[in-house]
Amino acid sequence: MNENEIGQRVLGCALTVHRALGPGLLESVYETCLAHELGKAGLAFDRQLSLPVTYDGLVMEMAYRLDLLVLKRVVIEVKAIETVGAVHRAQLLSYLRLGGFRLGYLLNFNVTLMKDGIHRIANEL
């Protein structure tokens, strides 16, 4: 399964969660429910995965944390915020670059229609 196929399956799980819960809950609730749906869909994932950053020979363990990493290839950043800004997209792009990942999704569940909360970010390796 390639990154795009993984992403499509993740989006299906996110839509299921949003249809059931709607907007207005805590980010942690959406993350937990999305993880549950990913498991039901047979998609292996890591949750709250801490990764190191190396800068000028200095290694900082647990420098950042991914909400979800699906099949070791697609990064998912879960939000429940009023508006997704450029800084949120930049955060996900930084995660992709630092981890050597090609694809990520910023999923904002605090929207009326989930399609408006899906932000796909690709990193050219």
DOGUMI-877387 format. One record per residue: residue in one letter; x, y, z of N, C-alpha, C in turn. Coordinates in steps of 0.02 Angstrom, whole numbers, padded with zeros to 5 digits, always signed. Each point is the difference from the previous one (the first is absolute). Layout:
<sites>
AXYZXYZXYZ...
</sites>
This chain:
<sites>
M+00043-00059+00000-00043+00059+00000+00045+00062+00000N-00012+00047-00046+00040+00060-00001-00030+00054+00046E+00035+00056+00006-00021+00053+00045-00070+00026-00017N-00015+00009-00064-00065+00026-00018-00056-00049+00018E+00011-00064-00009-00050-00050+00019-00010-00001+00076I+00055+00006+00037-00006+00005+00073-00040+00061+00019G+00016+00056-00032-00035+00063+00014-00075-00005-00013Q-00020-00032-00053-00071-00008-00015-00035-00041+00054R+00033-00051+00024-00031-00040+00053-00003+00039+00065V+00051+00040+00015-00001+00042+00060-00058+00050-00005L-00009+00030-00058-00055+00048-00009-00068-00032+00010G-00007-00061-00023-00063-00036+00013-00013-00009+00074C+00053-00016+00037-00007-00007+00073-00017+00067+00032A+00032+00054-00023-00013+00066+00028-00073+00021-00013L-00025-00014-00060-00069+00017-00016-00048-00039+00045T+00015-00062+00013-00042-00040+00045-00003+00030+00069V+00057+00020+00026+00003+00031+00067-00039+00065+00000H+00010+00042-00050-00033+00066-00001-00075-00008-00008R-00022-00047-00041-00072-00011-00007-00032-00020+00066A+00035-00040+00039-00027-00024+00063+00002+00053+00055L+00053+00041+00002+00010+00046+00056-00015+00073-00015G+00011+00021-00062-00009+00070-00017+00055+00043+00029P-00004+00066-00008+00051+00045+00025-00011+00016+00074G+00051+00032+00030-00008+00029+00067+00030-00038+00057L+00033-00056-00013+00029-00039+00054+00075+00013+00006L+00031-00029+00049+00072+00008+00010+00039-00040-00053E+00058+00027-00017+00044-00033-00048+00015-00072+00020S+00011-00011+00063+00017-00068+00024-00056-00050-00013V-00062+00023+00002-00057-00044-00014+00003-00023-00073Y+00011+00048-00046+00003-00017-00071+00060-00046-00014E+00056+00014+00031+00059-00041-00011-00012-00072+00023T-00030-00007+00059-00014-00067+00027-00049-00038-00045C-00052+00034-00022-00050-00032-00042+00028-00016-00069L+00042+00044-00028+00031-00014-00064+00047-00060+00006A+00038-00004+00054+00043-00058+00011-00042-00064+00004H-00056+00003+00032-00045-00058+00005-00023-00021-00070E-00020+00048-00041-00023-00015-00068+00057-00028-00043L+00060+00027+00007+00057-00026-00037+00013-00073+00018G-00005-00015+00064+00008-00069+00022-00053-00046-00029K-00062+00023+00000-00055-00039-00029+00011-00011-00075A+00032+00048-00033+00013-00005-00072+00062-00042-00016G+00033-00024+00052+00059-00041-00009+00063+00038-00019L+00001+00065+00015+00058+00042-00014+00043+00006+00062A+00060-00024-00003+00047+00005+00056+00021+00073+00008F+00007+00022+00062+00019+00070+00012+00037+00006+00066D+00037+00054+00006+00030+00021+00063-00036+00063+00021R-00011+00006+00065-00036+00058+00026+00045+00037+00048Q+00001+00067-00005+00041+00043+00042+00073-00023-00002L+00024-00009-00061+00068-00025-00012+00051+00057+00007S+00045-00006+00047+00053+00050+00010+00058-00015-00046L+00024+00051-00034+00056-00007-00045+00054+00051+00016P+00063-00018-00014+00056+00045+00015+00012+00051-00056V+00036+00052+00018+00024+00049-00049+00075+00006+00010T+00036+00000-00056+00073+00011+00003+00014+00068-00030Y+00038+00040+00037+00018+00066-00023+00074+00012+00015D+00039+00010-00051+00071+00016+00007+00035-00048+00048G-00013-00064-00008+00031-00051+00042-00033-00011+00067L-00048+00041+00017-00037-00007+00062-00063-00041-00012V-00007-00055+00036-00059-00043-00007-00047+00014+00058M-00061+00019-00017-00051+00014+00052-00053-00055-00005E+00001-00045+00048-00049-00054+00001-00069+00030+00015M-00051-00030-00026-00069+00021+00012-00010+00074-00014A+00026+00024-00056-00004+00071-00017-00069+00020-00026Y-00034-00048-00030-00068+00014-00023-00040-00065+00002R-00065+00007-00002-00044-00057+00008-00053-00001-00055L-00004-00056-00034-00051-00009-00052-00064-00026+00033D-00057+00029-00018-00063-00025+00026-00009-00073-00021L+00005-00012-00066-00007-00068-00027+00048-00008-00059L+00030-00058-00004+00041-00020-00058-00028-00066-00024V-00030+00001-00059-00036-00058-00027+00047-00039-00046L+00006-00064+00015+00042-00046-00039+00071+00026-00010K+00024+00036+00050+00069+00028+00000+00013+00048-00057R-00054+00025-00034+00010+00040-00060-00041+00063-00005V-00059+00003+00030-00043+00059-00007-00012+00031+00069V+00017+00065+00005-00006+00037+00063-00069+00032+00003I-00032-00007+00058-00066+00030+00012+00006+00048+00059E-00017+00063-00012-00002+00050+00053-00074+00017+00012V-00024-00013+00060-00070+00010+00017-00008+00068+00034K-00049+00038-00023-00017+00065+00029-00074+00004+00013A-00019+00042+00047-00069+00018+00013-00001+00074+00016I+00013+00040-00052+00010+00072+00008-00048+00039-00045E-00007+00063+00015-00045+00043-00039+00023+00007-00072T+00064+00016-00009+00027+00012-00066+00069-00030-00007V+00012-00036-00053+00067-00026-00015+00039+00056-00033G+00058+00016+00028+00041+00053-00027+00062-00027-00034A+00036+00046-00030+00062-00019-00035+00050-00033+00047V+00000+00021+00063+00047-00030+00048-00015-00074+00012H-00063-00019-00002-00018-00070+00009+00023-00043-00058R-00008+00028-00060+00024-00036-00060+00077-00005+00002A+00032+00054+00020+00073+00001+00005+00025-00050+00052Q-00036-00007+00055+00017-00048+00052+00000-00071-00030L-00052-00018-00036-00004-00066-00029+00056-00010-00052L+00013+00050-00041+00054-00005-00049+00067-00010+00035S+00011+00034+00056+00062-00010+00039+00005-00072+00024Y-00056-00027+00025+00000-00070+00022+00018-00047-00057L-00028+00013-00059+00015-00042-00058+00075+00003-00018R+00026+00061-00003+00070+00009-00018+00047-00031+00052L-00013+00013+00063+00043-00026+00053-00001-00076+00004G-00057-00030-00014-00006-00073+00004+00012-00037-00065G+00009+00038-00055+00011-00032-00064-00063-00033-00028F-00058+00028+00017-00064-00026-00025-00022+00040-00061R-00039-00033-00043-00022+00032-00062-00069+00032+00005L-00044-00027+00043-00070+00023-00001-00027+00008+00071G-00039+00052+00009-00033+00011+00064-00067+00033-00010Y-00042-00008+00050-00066+00032-00001-00010+00037+00065L-00021+00062-00005-00022+00038+00057-00076-00006-00001L-00028-00031+00051-00072-00011+00003-00030+00042+00055N-00038+00051-00018-00034+00043+00048-00073-00023+00006F-00017-00027+00058-00067-00027+00011-00050+00054+00022N+00023+00061+00012-00045+00053+00024-00029+00038-00060V-00032-00038-00044-00031+00028-00060-00069-00031-00009T-00043+00034-00035-00067-00027-00013+00004-00059-00048L+00039+00008-00054+00010-00052-00049+00073-00022+00003M+00012-00064+00010+00069-00024+00007+00043+00016-00060K-00029+00001-00060+00039+00016-00059+00036+00067+00006D-00029+00046+00039+00031+00065+00010+00056-00002+00051G+00006-00055+00036+00053-00007+00051+00058-00043-00022I+00001-00021-00062+00053-00044-00025+00052+00041-00038H+00062-00005+00023+00055+00035-00031+00056-00050-00015R+00012-00012-00063+00051-00048-00022+00065+00037-00013I+00054-00024+00030+00065+00032-00007+00048-00054-00026A+00035+00015-00055+00048-00046-00028+00070+00031+00005N+00049-00043+00013+00069+00021+00006+00039-00033-00056E+00033+00041-00040+00042-00027-00054+00066-00019+00031L+00013-00064+00003+00063-00025+00030+00058+00009-00047
</sites>
